[in-house]
Amino acid sequence: MPFSIYVGNLPWSTTPDDLRALFEPYGEVENARIITDRETGRSRGFGFVDMAEEEAARRAISELHNYEYGGRPLTVNEAQARQGGM
């Protein structure tokens, strides 16, 4: 089962390919996605990366949290299960 990582404070111009390239040095990336606004289609400034191995994912979280990317310090942590209700 893939290990899901939340990546926040992304520059608006970041693409899924950019996100994948940022995490690939740490291990196999199964999926990288940028969350977009439903109405405008523009980036909401965060995304998710699914990595094949938990150990690689934890190393990526450790090394990329507060890493300056595009002039912004990234927020990188283990993705939390989505809460219902909205």
HTML snippet that shows the backbone in 3Dmol.js (N, CA, C, O; Angstrom):
<script src="https://3Dmol.org/build/3Dmol-min.js"></script>
<div id="view" style="width:600px;height:400px;position:relative"></div>
<script>
const pdb = `
ATOM      1  N   MET A   1       0.856  -1.188   0.000  1.00  0.00           N
ATOM      2  CA  MET A   1       0.000   0.000   0.000  1.00  0.00           C
ATOM      3  C   MET A   1       0.898   1.247   0.000  1.00  0.00           C
ATOM      4  O   MET A   1       1.846   1.329   0.781  1.00  0.00           O
ATOM      5  N   PRO A   2       0.601   2.204  -0.867  1.00  0.00           N
ATOM      6  CA  PRO A   2       1.455   3.399  -0.928  1.00  0.00           C
ATOM      7  C   PRO A   2       1.356   4.240   0.347  1.00  0.00           C
ATOM      8  O   PRO A   2       0.348   4.217   1.054  1.00  0.00           O
ATOM      9  N   PHE A   3       2.411   4.968   0.610  1.00  0.00           N
ATOM     10  CA  PHE A   3       2.494   5.864   1.754  1.00  0.00           C
ATOM     11  C   PHE A   3       2.234   7.272   1.240  1.00  0.00           C
ATOM     12  O   PHE A   3       2.974   7.764   0.388  1.00  0.00           O
ATOM     13  N   SER A   4       1.196   7.927   1.745  1.00  0.00           N
ATOM     14  CA  SER A   4       0.773   9.224   1.224  1.00  0.00           C
ATOM     15  C   SER A   4       1.354  10.381   2.026  1.00  0.00           C
ATOM     16  O   SER A   4       1.348  10.373   3.257  1.00  0.00           O
ATOM     17  N   ILE A   5       1.859  11.382   1.295  1.00  0.00           N
ATOM     18  CA  ILE A   5       2.515  12.546   1.891  1.00  0.00           C
ATOM     19  C   ILE A   5       1.780  13.817   1.461  1.00  0.00           C
ATOM     20  O   ILE A   5       1.470  14.002   0.284  1.00  0.00           O
ATOM     21  N   TYR A   6       1.509  14.683   2.432  1.00  0.00           N
ATOM     22  CA  TYR A   6       0.938  16.011   2.163  1.00  0.00           C
ATOM     23  C   TYR A   6       2.090  16.984   1.926  1.00  0.00           C
ATOM     24  O   TYR A   6       3.073  16.988   2.667  1.00  0.00           O
ATOM     25  N   VAL A   7       1.958  17.814   0.877  1.00  0.00           N
ATOM     26  CA  VAL A   7       2.970  18.831   0.580  1.00  0.00           C
ATOM     27  C   VAL A   7       2.253  20.170   0.457  1.00  0.00           C
ATOM     28  O   VAL A   7       1.455  20.368  -0.459  1.00  0.00           O
ATOM     29  N   GLY A   8       2.535  21.089   1.378  1.00  0.00           N
ATOM     30  CA  GLY A   8       1.872  22.382   1.391  1.00  0.00           C
ATOM     31  C   GLY A   8       2.829  23.532   1.144  1.00  0.00           C
ATOM     32  O   GLY A   8       4.049  23.367   1.162  1.00  0.00           O
ATOM     33  N   ASN A   9       2.247  24.704   0.913  1.00  0.00           N
ATOM     34  CA  ASN A   9       2.972  25.953   0.647  1.00  0.00           C
ATOM     35  C   ASN A   9       3.735  25.884  -0.680  1.00  0.00           C
ATOM     36  O   ASN A   9       4.815  26.456  -0.826  1.00  0.00           O
ATOM     37  N   LEU A  10       3.146  25.170  -1.639  1.00  0.00           N
ATOM     38  CA  LEU A  10       3.758  25.059  -2.972  1.00  0.00           C
ATOM     39  C   LEU A  10       3.570  26.346  -3.764  1.00  0.00           C
ATOM     40  O   LEU A  10       2.535  27.001  -3.645  1.00  0.00           O
ATOM     41  N   PRO A  11       4.564  26.715  -4.572  1.00  0.00           N
ATOM     42  CA  PRO A  11       4.351  27.840  -5.490  1.00  0.00           C
ATOM     43  C   PRO A  11       3.177  27.504  -6.419  1.00  0.00           C
ATOM     44  O   PRO A  11       2.983  26.344  -6.783  1.00  0.00           O
ATOM     45  N   TRP A  12       2.402  28.514  -6.799  1.00  0.00           N
ATOM     46  CA  TRP A  12       1.208  28.300  -7.628  1.00  0.00           C
ATOM     47  C   TRP A  12       1.538  27.633  -8.960  1.00  0.00           C
ATOM     48  O   TRP A  12       0.692  26.951  -9.538  1.00  0.00           O
ATOM     49  N   SER A  13       2.767  27.825  -9.452  1.00  0.00           N
ATOM     50  CA  SER A  13       3.152  27.301 -10.765  1.00  0.00           C
ATOM     51  C   SER A  13       3.595  25.834 -10.734  1.00  0.00           C
ATOM     52  O   SER A  13       3.891  25.266 -11.786  1.00  0.00           O
ATOM     53  N   THR A  14       3.647  25.212  -9.553  1.00  0.00           N
ATOM     54  CA  THR A  14       4.119  23.827  -9.449  1.00  0.00           C
ATOM     55  C   THR A  14       3.177  22.877 -10.180  1.00  0.00           C
ATOM     56  O   THR A  14       1.958  22.956 -10.026  1.00  0.00           O
ATOM     57  N   THR A  15       3.756  21.971 -10.984  1.00  0.00           N
ATOM     58  CA  THR A  15       2.973  20.963 -11.711  1.00  0.00           C
ATOM     59  C   THR A  15       3.137  19.605 -11.032  1.00  0.00           C
ATOM     60  O   THR A  15       4.045  19.425 -10.220  1.00  0.00           O
ATOM     61  N   PRO A  16       2.265  18.651 -11.359  1.00  0.00           N
ATOM     62  CA  PRO A  16       2.465  17.295 -10.815  1.00  0.00           C
ATOM     63  C   PRO A  16       3.837  16.723 -11.189  1.00  0.00           C
ATOM     64  O   PRO A  16       4.441  16.015 -10.383  1.00  0.00           O
ATOM     65  N   ASP A  17       4.337  17.014 -12.387  1.00  0.00           N
ATOM     66  CA  ASP A  17       5.663  16.532 -12.787  1.00  0.00           C
ATOM     67  C   ASP A  17       6.759  17.157 -11.923  1.00  0.00           C
ATOM     68  O   ASP A  17       7.729  16.484 -11.571  1.00  0.00           O
ATOM     69  N   ASP A  18       6.611  18.448 -11.578  1.00  0.00           N
ATOM     70  CA  ASP A  18       7.572  19.111 -10.686  1.00  0.00           C
ATOM     71  C   ASP A  18       7.584  18.413  -9.321  1.00  0.00           C
ATOM     72  O   ASP A  18       8.643  18.157  -8.748  1.00  0.00           O
ATOM     73  N   LEU A  19       6.396  18.116  -8.821  1.00  0.00           N
ATOM     74  CA  LEU A  19       6.264  17.480  -7.511  1.00  0.00           C
ATOM     75  C   LEU A  19       6.893  16.087  -7.534  1.00  0.00           C
ATOM     76  O   LEU A  19       7.597  15.704  -6.600  1.00  0.00           O
ATOM     77  N   ARG A  20       6.641  15.342  -8.589  1.00  0.00           N
ATOM     78  CA  ARG A  20       7.225  14.006  -8.745  1.00  0.00           C
ATOM     79  C   ARG A  20       8.757  14.103  -8.750  1.00  0.00           C
ATOM     80  O   ARG A  20       9.434  13.330  -8.073  1.00  0.00           O
ATOM     81  N   ALA A  21       9.298  15.058  -9.518  1.00  0.00           N
ATOM     82  CA  ALA A  21      10.747  15.220  -9.626  1.00  0.00           C
ATOM     83  C   ALA A  21      11.374  15.593  -8.278  1.00  0.00           C
ATOM     84  O   ALA A  21      12.511  15.210  -8.000  1.00  0.00           O
ATOM     85  N   LEU A  22      10.651  16.328  -7.451  1.00  0.00           N
ATOM     86  CA  LEU A  22      11.154  16.726  -6.140  1.00  0.00           C
ATOM     87  C   LEU A  22      11.311  15.512  -5.218  1.00  0.00           C
ATOM     88  O   LEU A  22      12.244  15.454  -4.417  1.00  0.00           O
ATOM     89  N   PHE A  23      10.396  14.545  -5.335  1.00  0.00           N
ATOM     90  CA  PHE A  23      10.396  13.389  -4.436  1.00  0.00           C
ATOM     91  C   PHE A  23      11.126  12.164  -4.977  1.00  0.00           C
ATOM     92  O   PHE A  23      11.514  11.298  -4.194  1.00  0.00           O
ATOM     93  N   GLU A  24      11.322  12.065  -6.279  1.00  0.00           N
ATOM     94  CA  GLU A  24      11.940  10.868  -6.859  1.00  0.00           C
ATOM     95  C   GLU A  24      13.341  10.547  -6.332  1.00  0.00           C
ATOM     96  O   GLU A  24      13.685   9.367  -6.261  1.00  0.00           O
ATOM     97  N   PRO A  25      14.172  11.531  -5.958  1.00  0.00           N
ATOM     98  CA  PRO A  25      15.488  11.160  -5.410  1.00  0.00           C
ATOM     99  C   PRO A  25      15.404  10.313  -4.134  1.00  0.00           C
ATOM    100  O   PRO A  25      16.386   9.676  -3.753  1.00  0.00           O
ATOM    101  N   TYR A  26      14.253  10.300  -3.478  1.00  0.00           N
ATOM    102  CA  TYR A  26      14.097   9.576  -2.215  1.00  0.00           C
ATOM    103  C   TYR A  26      13.558   8.164  -2.408  1.00  0.00           C
ATOM    104  O   TYR A  26      13.671   7.336  -1.504  1.00  0.00           O
ATOM    105  N   GLY A  27      12.978   7.876  -3.563  1.00  0.00           N
ATOM    106  CA  GLY A  27      12.421   6.548  -3.807  1.00  0.00           C
ATOM    107  C   GLY A  27      11.346   6.601  -4.874  1.00  0.00           C
ATOM    108  O   GLY A  27      11.100   7.641  -5.484  1.00  0.00           O
ATOM    109  N   GLU A  28      10.706   5.453  -5.089  1.00  0.00           N
ATOM    110  CA  GLU A  28       9.694   5.338  -6.141  1.00  0.00           C
ATOM    111  C   GLU A  28       8.438   6.142  -5.801  1.00  0.00           C
ATOM    112  O   GLU A  28       7.824   5.955  -4.751  1.00  0.00           O
ATOM    113  N   VAL A  29       8.072   7.044  -6.720  1.00  0.00           N
ATOM    114  CA  VAL A  29       6.851   7.834  -6.572  1.00  0.00           C
ATOM    115  C   VAL A  29       5.763   7.167  -7.406  1.00  0.00           C
ATOM    116  O   VAL A  29       5.894   7.046  -8.624  1.00  0.00           O
ATOM    117  N   GLU A  30       4.699   6.738  -6.755  1.00  0.00           N
ATOM    118  CA  GLU A  30       3.599   6.090  -7.467  1.00  0.00           C
ATOM    119  C   GLU A  30       2.635   7.100  -8.061  1.00  0.00           C
ATOM    120  O   GLU A  30       2.043   6.859  -9.114  1.00  0.00           O
ATOM    121  N   ASN A  31       2.476   8.236  -7.382  1.00  0.00           N
ATOM    122  CA  ASN A  31       1.526   9.242  -7.848  1.00  0.00           C
ATOM    123  C   ASN A  31       1.891  10.593  -7.242  1.00  0.00           C
ATOM    124  O   ASN A  31       2.315  10.674  -6.089  1.00  0.00           O
ATOM    125  N   ALA A  32       1.722  11.648  -8.029  1.00  0.00           N
ATOM    126  CA  ALA A  32       1.924  13.011  -7.527  1.00  0.00           C
ATOM    127  C   ALA A  32       0.801  13.857  -8.097  1.00  0.00           C
ATOM    128  O   ALA A  32       0.570  13.863  -9.306  1.00  0.00           O
ATOM    129  N   ARG A  33       0.104  14.573  -7.222  1.00  0.00           N
ATOM    130  CA  ARG A  33      -1.020  15.390  -7.706  1.00  0.00           C
ATOM    131  C   ARG A  33      -1.062  16.727  -6.983  1.00  0.00           C
ATOM    132  O   ARG A  33      -0.745  16.834  -5.799  1.00  0.00           O
ATOM    133  N   ILE A  34      -1.459  17.730  -7.731  1.00  0.00           N
ATOM    134  CA  ILE A  34      -1.646  19.081  -7.204  1.00  0.00           C
ATOM    135  C   ILE A  34      -3.157  19.276  -7.060  1.00  0.00           C
ATOM    136  O   ILE A  34      -3.918  18.960  -7.975  1.00  0.00           O
ATOM    137  N   ILE A  35      -3.578  19.788  -5.928  1.00  0.00           N
ATOM    138  CA  ILE A  35      -5.006  20.021  -5.711  1.00  0.00           C
ATOM    139  C   ILE A  35      -5.369  21.369  -6.328  1.00  0.00           C
ATOM    140  O   ILE A  35      -4.706  22.377  -6.085  1.00  0.00           O
ATOM    141  N   THR A  36      -6.435  21.371  -7.131  1.00  0.00           N
ATOM    142  CA  THR A  36      -6.856  22.588  -7.825  1.00  0.00           C
ATOM    143  C   THR A  36      -8.248  23.010  -7.380  1.00  0.00           C
ATOM    144  O   THR A  36      -9.044  22.202  -6.900  1.00  0.00           O
ATOM    145  N   ASP A  37      -8.513  24.286  -7.552  1.00  0.00           N
ATOM    146  CA  ASP A  37      -9.824  24.841  -7.253  1.00  0.00           C
ATOM    147  C   ASP A  37     -10.822  24.292  -8.276  1.00  0.00           C
ATOM    148  O   ASP A  37     -10.546  24.313  -9.475  1.00  0.00           O
ATOM    149  N   ARG A  38     -11.951  23.814  -7.828  1.00  0.00           N
ATOM    150  CA  ARG A  38     -12.953  23.229  -8.730  1.00  0.00           C
ATOM    151  C   ARG A  38     -13.472  24.224  -9.758  1.00  0.00           C
ATOM    152  O   ARG A  38     -13.735  23.857 -10.903  1.00  0.00           O
ATOM    153  N   GLU A  39     -13.617  25.464  -9.358  1.00  0.00           N
ATOM    154  CA  GLU A  39     -14.215  26.454 -10.259  1.00  0.00           C
ATOM    155  C   GLU A  39     -13.224  27.089 -11.210  1.00  0.00           C
ATOM    156  O   GLU A  39     -13.543  27.315 -12.377  1.00  0.00           O
ATOM    157  N   THR A  40     -12.015  27.384 -10.726  1.00  0.00           N
ATOM    158  CA  THR A  40     -11.055  28.089 -11.581  1.00  0.00           C
ATOM    159  C   THR A  40     -10.016  27.159 -12.199  1.00  0.00           C
ATOM    160  O   THR A  40      -9.390  27.511 -13.198  1.00  0.00           O
ATOM    161  N   GLY A  41      -9.826  25.973 -11.614  1.00  0.00           N
ATOM    162  CA  GLY A  41      -8.811  25.056 -12.108  1.00  0.00           C
ATOM    163  C   GLY A  41      -7.395  25.434 -11.681  1.00  0.00           C
ATOM    164  O   GLY A  41      -6.435  24.752 -12.040  1.00  0.00           O
ATOM    165  N   ARG A  42      -7.263  26.516 -10.918  1.00  0.00           N
ATOM    166  CA  ARG A  42      -5.933  26.959 -10.455  1.00  0.00           C
ATOM    167  C   ARG A  42      -5.493  26.163  -9.237  1.00  0.00           C
ATOM    168  O   ARG A  42      -6.310  25.670  -8.460  1.00  0.00           O
ATOM    169  N   SER A  43      -4.168  26.051  -9.091  1.00  0.00           N
ATOM    170  CA  SER A  43      -3.596  25.355  -7.946  1.00  0.00           C
ATOM    171  C   SER A  43      -4.064  25.995  -6.643  1.00  0.00           C
ATOM    172  O   SER A  43      -4.222  27.213  -6.556  1.00  0.00           O
ATOM    173  N   ARG A  44      -4.282  25.156  -5.634  1.00  0.00           N
ATOM    174  CA  ARG A  44      -4.627  25.662  -4.304  1.00  0.00           C
ATOM    175  C   ARG A  44      -3.386  25.735  -3.419  1.00  0.00           C
ATOM    176  O   ARG A  44      -3.484  26.062  -2.237  1.00  0.00           O
ATOM    177  N   GLY A  45      -2.210  25.430  -3.994  1.00  0.00           N
ATOM    178  CA  GLY A  45      -0.960  25.583  -3.261  1.00  0.00           C
ATOM    179  C   GLY A  45      -0.550  24.384  -2.429  1.00  0.00           C
ATOM    180  O   GLY A  45       0.356  24.472  -1.600  1.00  0.00           O
ATOM    181  N   PHE A  46      -1.230  23.244  -2.658  1.00  0.00           N
ATOM    182  CA  PHE A  46      -0.808  22.037  -1.965  1.00  0.00           C
ATOM    183  C   PHE A  46      -1.097  20.819  -2.824  1.00  0.00           C
ATOM    184  O   PHE A  46      -1.843  20.881  -3.801  1.00  0.00           O
ATOM    185  N   GLY A  47      -0.487  19.717  -2.435  1.00  0.00           N
ATOM    186  CA  GLY A  47      -0.676  18.488  -3.196  1.00  0.00           C
ATOM    187  C   GLY A  47      -0.332  17.281  -2.355  1.00  0.00           C
ATOM    188  O   GLY A  47      -0.064  17.383  -1.158  1.00  0.00           O
ATOM    189  N   PHE A  48      -0.346  16.130  -3.015  1.00  0.00           N
ATOM    190  CA  PHE A  48      -0.066  14.872  -2.345  1.00  0.00           C
ATOM    191  C   PHE A  48       0.860  14.028  -3.212  1.00  0.00           C
ATOM    192  O   PHE A  48       0.776  14.043  -4.440  1.00  0.00           O
ATOM    193  N   VAL A  49       1.739  13.298  -2.550  1.00  0.00           N
ATOM    194  CA  VAL A  49       2.651  12.379  -3.220  1.00  0.00           C
ATOM    195  C   VAL A  49       2.463  11.014  -2.576  1.00  0.00           C
ATOM    196  O   VAL A  49       2.476  10.896  -1.351  1.00  0.00           O
ATOM    197  N   ASP A  50       2.288   9.978  -3.398  1.00  0.00           N
ATOM    198  CA  ASP A  50       2.212   8.605  -2.893  1.00  0.00           C
ATOM    199  C   ASP A  50       3.511   7.912  -3.246  1.00  0.00           C
ATOM    200  O   ASP A  50       3.889   7.823  -4.414  1.00  0.00           O
ATOM    201  N   MET A  51       4.196   7.416  -2.208  1.00  0.00           N
ATOM    202  CA  MET A  51       5.464   6.718  -2.414  1.00  0.00           C
ATOM    203  C   MET A  51       5.289   5.234  -2.121  1.00  0.00           C
ATOM    204  O   MET A  51       4.488   4.846  -1.271  1.00  0.00           O
ATOM    205  N   ALA A  52       6.050   4.408  -2.839  1.00  0.00           N
ATOM    206  CA  ALA A  52       5.921   2.956  -2.727  1.00  0.00           C
ATOM    207  C   ALA A  52       6.383   2.433  -1.376  1.00  0.00           C
ATOM    208  O   ALA A  52       5.795   1.488  -0.851  1.00  0.00           O
ATOM    209  N   GLU A  53       7.427   3.031  -0.801  1.00  0.00           N
ATOM    210  CA  GLU A  53       8.008   2.509   0.436  1.00  0.00           C
ATOM    211  C   GLU A  53       7.929   3.525   1.571  1.00  0.00           C
ATOM    212  O   GLU A  53       8.278   4.693   1.404  1.00  0.00           O
ATOM    213  N   GLU A  54       7.469   3.062   2.713  1.00  0.00           N
ATOM    214  CA  GLU A  54       7.322   3.946   3.869  1.00  0.00           C
ATOM    215  C   GLU A  54       8.655   4.547   4.311  1.00  0.00           C
ATOM    216  O   GLU A  54       8.718   5.729   4.650  1.00  0.00           O
ATOM    217  N   GLU A  55       9.717   3.745   4.311  1.00  0.00           N
ATOM    218  CA  GLU A  55      11.022   4.246   4.751  1.00  0.00           C
ATOM    219  C   GLU A  55      11.482   5.412   3.867  1.00  0.00           C
ATOM    220  O   GLU A  55      11.964   6.424   4.375  1.00  0.00           O
ATOM    221  N   ALA A  56      11.333   5.269   2.558  1.00  0.00           N
ATOM    222  CA  ALA A  56      11.710   6.336   1.625  1.00  0.00           C
ATOM    223  C   ALA A  56      10.840   7.567   1.854  1.00  0.00           C
ATOM    224  O   ALA A  56      11.326   8.697   1.814  1.00  0.00           O
ATOM    225  N   ALA A  57       9.556   7.340   2.093  1.00  0.00           N
ATOM    226  CA  ALA A  57       8.632   8.453   2.328  1.00  0.00           C
ATOM    227  C   ALA A  57       9.008   9.213   3.596  1.00  0.00           C
ATOM    228  O   ALA A  57       8.994  10.444   3.612  1.00  0.00           O
ATOM    229  N   ARG A  58       9.340   8.491   4.646  1.00  0.00           N
ATOM    230  CA  ARG A  58       9.713   9.150   5.908  1.00  0.00           C
ATOM    231  C   ARG A  58      11.004   9.957   5.746  1.00  0.00           C
ATOM    232  O   ARG A  58      11.139  11.035   6.325  1.00  0.00           O
ATOM    233  N   ARG A  59      11.950   9.438   4.962  1.00  0.00           N
ATOM    234  CA  ARG A  59      13.188  10.170   4.701  1.00  0.00           C
ATOM    235  C   ARG A  59      12.881  11.444   3.908  1.00  0.00           C
ATOM    236  O   ARG A  59      13.437  12.504   4.193  1.00  0.00           O
ATOM    237  N   ALA A  60      11.998  11.338   2.916  1.00  0.00           N
ATOM    238  CA  ALA A  60      11.616  12.511   2.129  1.00  0.00           C
ATOM    239  C   ALA A  60      10.940  13.557   3.010  1.00  0.00           C
ATOM    240  O   ALA A  60      11.231  14.747   2.893  1.00  0.00           O
ATOM    241  N   ILE A  61      10.043  13.124   3.887  1.00  0.00           N
ATOM    242  CA  ILE A  61       9.364  14.050   4.805  1.00  0.00           C
ATOM    243  C   ILE A  61      10.402  14.762   5.669  1.00  0.00           C
ATOM    244  O   ILE A  61      10.363  15.983   5.819  1.00  0.00           O
ATOM    245  N   SER A  62      11.317  13.998   6.229  1.00  0.00           N
ATOM    246  CA  SER A  62      12.336  14.558   7.107  1.00  0.00           C
ATOM    247  C   SER A  62      13.207  15.592   6.397  1.00  0.00           C
ATOM    248  O   SER A  62      13.508  16.647   6.955  1.00  0.00           O
ATOM    249  N   GLU A  63      13.605  15.285   5.172  1.00  0.00           N
ATOM    250  CA  GLU A  63      14.527  16.161   4.460  1.00  0.00           C
ATOM    251  C   GLU A  63      13.851  17.314   3.724  1.00  0.00           C
ATOM    252  O   GLU A  63      14.479  18.349   3.501  1.00  0.00           O
ATOM    253  N   LEU A  64      12.585  17.158   3.344  1.00  0.00           N
ATOM    254  CA  LEU A  64      11.927  18.206   2.559  1.00  0.00           C
ATOM    255  C   LEU A  64      11.049  19.146   3.381  1.00  0.00           C
ATOM    256  O   LEU A  64      10.650  20.198   2.883  1.00  0.00           O
ATOM    257  N   HIS A  65      10.738  18.787   4.634  1.00  0.00           N
ATOM    258  CA  HIS A  65       9.947  19.704   5.468  1.00  0.00           C
ATOM    259  C   HIS A  65      10.785  20.963   5.726  1.00  0.00           C
ATOM    260  O   HIS A  65      11.931  20.872   6.165  1.00  0.00           O
ATOM    261  N   ASN A  66      10.218  22.107   5.455  1.00  0.00           N
ATOM    262  CA  ASN A  66      10.877  23.425   5.560  1.00  0.00           C
ATOM    263  C   ASN A  66      11.933  23.664   4.481  1.00  0.00           C
ATOM    264  O   ASN A  66      12.648  24.665   4.526  1.00  0.00           O
ATOM    265  N   TYR A  67      12.033  22.749   3.509  1.00  0.00           N
ATOM    266  CA  TYR A  67      12.940  22.933   2.373  1.00  0.00           C
ATOM    267  C   TYR A  67      12.425  24.092   1.525  1.00  0.00           C
ATOM    268  O   TYR A  67      11.234  24.167   1.220  1.00  0.00           O
ATOM    269  N   GLU A  68      13.327  24.992   1.146  1.00  0.00           N
ATOM    270  CA  GLU A  68      12.896  26.137   0.350  1.00  0.00           C
ATOM    271  C   GLU A  68      12.763  25.716  -1.111  1.00  0.00           C
ATOM    272  O   GLU A  68      13.732  25.289  -1.739  1.00  0.00           O
ATOM    273  N   TYR A  69      11.564  25.841  -1.635  1.00  0.00           N
ATOM    274  CA  TYR A  69      11.252  25.443  -3.009  1.00  0.00           C
ATOM    275  C   TYR A  69      10.501  26.595  -3.671  1.00  0.00           C
ATOM    276  O   TYR A  69       9.421  26.979  -3.223  1.00  0.00           O
ATOM    277  N   GLY A  70      11.070  27.135  -4.723  1.00  0.00           N
ATOM    278  CA  GLY A  70      10.429  28.267  -5.396  1.00  0.00           C
ATOM    279  C   GLY A  70      10.310  29.472  -4.484  1.00  0.00           C
ATOM    280  O   GLY A  70       9.376  30.264  -4.611  1.00  0.00           O
ATOM    281  N   GLY A  71      11.260  29.614  -3.559  1.00  0.00           N
ATOM    282  CA  GLY A  71      11.245  30.749  -2.645  1.00  0.00           C
ATOM    283  C   GLY A  71      10.325  30.600  -1.451  1.00  0.00           C
ATOM    284  O   GLY A  71      10.130  31.551  -0.695  1.00  0.00           O
ATOM    285  N   ARG A  72       9.748  29.398  -1.270  1.00  0.00           N
ATOM    286  CA  ARG A  72       8.814  29.168  -0.164  1.00  0.00           C
ATOM    287  C   ARG A  72       9.232  27.940   0.634  1.00  0.00           C
ATOM    288  O   ARG A  72       9.635  26.935   0.047  1.00  0.00           O
ATOM    289  N   PRO A  73       9.145  28.001   1.967  1.00  0.00           N
ATOM    290  CA  PRO A  73       9.443  26.810   2.772  1.00  0.00           C
ATOM    291  C   PRO A  73       8.281  25.815   2.701  1.00  0.00           C
ATOM    292  O   PRO A  73       7.147  26.154   3.040  1.00  0.00           O
ATOM    293  N   LEU A  74       8.562  24.616   2.271  1.00  0.00           N
ATOM    294  CA  LEU A  74       7.507  23.615   2.129  1.00  0.00           C
ATOM    295  C   LEU A  74       7.052  23.072   3.478  1.00  0.00           C
ATOM    296  O   LEU A  74       7.836  22.987   4.424  1.00  0.00           O
ATOM    297  N   THR A  75       5.788  22.712   3.552  1.00  0.00           N
ATOM    298  CA  THR A  75       5.239  21.962   4.680  1.00  0.00           C
ATOM    299  C   THR A  75       5.061  20.542   4.157  1.00  0.00           C
ATOM    300  O   THR A  75       4.272  20.312   3.242  1.00  0.00           O
ATOM    301  N   VAL A  76       5.788  19.593   4.731  1.00  0.00           N
ATOM    302  CA  VAL A  76       5.738  18.208   4.252  1.00  0.00           C
ATOM    303  C   VAL A  76       5.508  17.305   5.451  1.00  0.00           C
ATOM    304  O   VAL A  76       6.292  17.307   6.400  1.00  0.00           O
ATOM    305  N   ASN A  77       4.424  16.528   5.404  1.00  0.00           N
ATOM    306  CA  ASN A  77       4.172  15.569   6.475  1.00  0.00           C
ATOM    307  C   ASN A  77       3.295  14.440   5.990  1.00  0.00           C
ATOM    308  O   ASN A  77       2.791  14.466   4.867  1.00  0.00           O
ATOM    309  N   GLU A  78       3.116  13.446   6.845  1.00  0.00           N
ATOM    310  CA  GLU A  78       2.290  12.303   6.491  1.00  0.00           C
ATOM    311  C   GLU A  78       0.858  12.790   6.280  1.00  0.00           C
ATOM    312  O   GLU A  78       0.314  13.524   7.105  1.00  0.00           O
ATOM    313  N   ALA A  79       0.256  12.374   5.168  1.00  0.00           N
ATOM    314  CA  ALA A  79      -1.119  12.778   4.885  1.00  0.00           C
ATOM    315  C   ALA A  79      -2.053  12.138   5.895  1.00  0.00           C
ATOM    316  O   ALA A  79      -1.884  10.975   6.262  1.00  0.00           O
ATOM    317  N   GLN A  80      -3.028  12.892   6.337  1.00  0.00           N
ATOM    318  CA  GLN A  80      -4.021  12.398   7.273  1.00  0.00           C
ATOM    319  C   GLN A  80      -5.253  11.942   6.496  1.00  0.00           C
ATOM    320  O   GLN A  80      -5.561  12.480   5.432  1.00  0.00           O
ATOM    321  N   ALA A  81      -5.952  10.951   7.032  1.00  0.00           N
ATOM    322  CA  ALA A  81      -7.183  10.507   6.382  1.00  0.00           C
ATOM    323  C   ALA A  81      -8.158  11.661   6.339  1.00  0.00           C
ATOM    324  O   ALA A  81      -8.276  12.431   7.292  1.00  0.00           O
ATOM    325  N   ARG A  82      -8.847  11.773   5.237  1.00  0.00           N
ATOM    326  CA  ARG A  82      -9.788  12.871   5.040  1.00  0.00           C
ATOM    327  C   ARG A  82     -10.960  12.742   6.003  1.00  0.00           C
ATOM    328  O   ARG A  82     -11.536  11.665   6.159  1.00  0.00           O
ATOM    329  N   GLN A  83     -11.303  13.844   6.642  1.00  0.00           N
ATOM    330  CA  GLN A  83     -12.421  13.845   7.576  1.00  0.00           C
ATOM    331  C   GLN A  83     -13.716  14.092   6.809  1.00  0.00           C
ATOM    332  O   GLN A  83     -13.746  14.935   5.912  1.00  0.00           O
ATOM    333  N   GLY A  84     -14.775  13.378   7.143  1.00  0.00           N
ATOM    334  CA  GLY A  84     -16.059  13.554   6.481  1.00  0.00           C
ATOM    335  C   GLY A  84     -16.807  14.766   7.020  1.00  0.00           C
ATOM    336  O   GLY A  84     -16.354  15.410   7.967  1.00  0.00           O
ATOM    337  N   GLY A  85     -17.950  15.076   6.419  1.00  0.00           N
ATOM    338  CA  GLY A  85     -18.786  16.128   6.944  1.00  0.00           C
ATOM    339  C   GLY A  85     -18.950  17.331   6.039  1.00  0.00           C
ATOM    340  O   GLY A  85     -19.891  18.097   6.244  1.00  0.00           O
ATOM    341  N   MET A  86     -18.108  17.545   5.068  1.00  0.00           N
ATOM    342  CA  MET A  86     -18.265  18.723   4.204  1.00  0.00           C
ATOM    343  C   MET A  86     -18.773  18.346   2.866  1.00  0.00           C
ATOM    344  O   MET A  86     -18.964  19.211   2.012  1.00  0.00           O
TER     345      MET A  86
END
`;
const viewer = $3Dmol.createViewer("view");
viewer.addModel(pdb, "pdb");
viewer.setStyle({}, {cartoon: {color: "spectrum"}});
viewer.zoomTo();
viewer.render();
</script>
